[in-house]
Amino acid sequence: MDKPYLELNLGVNILNNSYVMPEFDQDRVKIYRLEYSNLNPEFVSIFQKYTRSNPTNIQLFYTPPNTMNKNIHLDGSGVSDMWAINQVVSGTKNGIMRWFNSISDNVKYNQTGITTKYYSYDISEVSEIDRHTIKDSAIVRIGIPHNIDNPDNEPRWCISIRPERYHFTYQELYNKFTA
């Protein structure tokens, strides 16, 4: 399997120009659910072309400054081949996305404030397998343990979009974008 990320050069912003970022300046990660109408129609066309699906489950993540080794999780209800398209939309572009293998059965099932289901891990329960600084847009594997570290003194805002239906595995989508 290829790396758990693929940098994309989409040439468009995921969010439409009229979207106003929320005001939030706290010392904790926060997730917002966004509406389909917040997406740039040019991005929607690109998403549909490559994924044969509509973008849904649109989430905006706020990661506060100097956040390290927190919120290690996998999205959904178990290890899978889930993927998302992420784009850093504001703040630092030095956030480090890391992927892990689980080395413990001590996993905790949780739900975010916007009712997204996930499994969480402590740093002692995983071993790192890869890391990458996503500067703009990327396809990322989200069905294996992962997190974002933000070593900077400014916050990071990232939009993450999943398809309405997974027609392609992560590897198949990776291959479509690199063909």
Buried (B, 14 or more C-beta within 10 A) or exposed (E): EEEBBBBBEBEBBBBBEEBEEEEEEEEEBBBBEBEEEBBBEBBBEBBBEBBEBBBEBBBBBBBBBEBEEBBBBBBBEEBBBBBBBBBBBBBBBBBBBBBBEBEEEEBEEEEBEEEBEBBBBEEEBBEBBBBBBBEBBBBBBBBBBBBBBBEBEEBBBBBBBBBEEBEBBBEEBBEBBEE
